[in-house]
């Protein structure tokens, strides 16, 4: 149902993704000299064209490594968030239950309700 309502935005996002990919390819190609220029470099410095291509390959490999590290870091952060929220929710539930058992039913109930509402809010609205 959400995709029907935001059909225009989905198409726009797809176009933005395509444009972004094209820009990345163009940036990679811009970093490399034209084939004619590579041939000139090769004439001036034997092996120069190959060295230029190796530098471009090293740069591309480095960029890929940075992107992989960023994805791994983002996944670890998401896992840490989940564990932290779980521990906090569990602690609030235990505190509310303890208060209820000790005779402060209203305080315990309020803490447990706030805990439950917060968890539902995070589940519904907290997604990236």
Secondary structure by P-SEA (a helix, b strand, c coil): cccccaaaaaaaaaaaaaaaaaaaaaaaaaacccaaaaaaaaaaccaaaaaaaaaaaaaaaaaaaaaaaaaaaaaaaaaaaaaaaaaaaaaaaaaaaaaaaacaaaaaaaaaaaaaaaaaaaaacccc
